[in-house]
Amino acid sequence: MRIRALITCVLTAAACDGGSGKPDTPDAPTVDAYESDCGKPGDLGNELGIGQFCASIGECSTTVSAPLCSSLGDRNTHFCTKTCQSTGPTTQCGTGAECTCNANNQCGCTPSVCLTGP
């Protein structure tokens, strides 16, 4: 699942391939050409900033407590996020967001709309 790969990449701050099997290249999409599985220009995020649109980590510096841009781990997602605890309170990610974890229990806040099927 892409979200689990995203969480692993964001939490380890490693360059990831977004599940394509190919290494990331510096020729990421331009500002006008976002391919995004989650996060679109204009998304405002919740009261913590989770879900606010971002193209790079620097764009999350204005959020209340979501300093990471998901594109760090998966260039096909563009939302501000933060780490969370699987055993933490359900409110730790704010309104409309959930703490999702990978198999290694590395967890990050993800907008709920990103977790629902089409």
Number of C-alpha atoms within 10 A of each C-alpha: 7 13 22 18 18 28 27 23 21 25 17 13 12 11 16 23 18 21 12 8 8 9 11 14 9 6 6 12 12 9 8 7 8 17 15 15 14 19 26 18 15 9 15 17 22 19 16 20 25 31 32 26 24 24 24 16 18 12 16 24 14 12 20 12 17 25 20 26 28 33 25 24 25 25 23 21 26 28 30 35 31 23 22 20 17 16 7 10 10 14 11 17 29 17 16 16 24 23 24 22 22 15 9 8 13 20 23 27 25 28 25 14 14 16 13 7 5 5
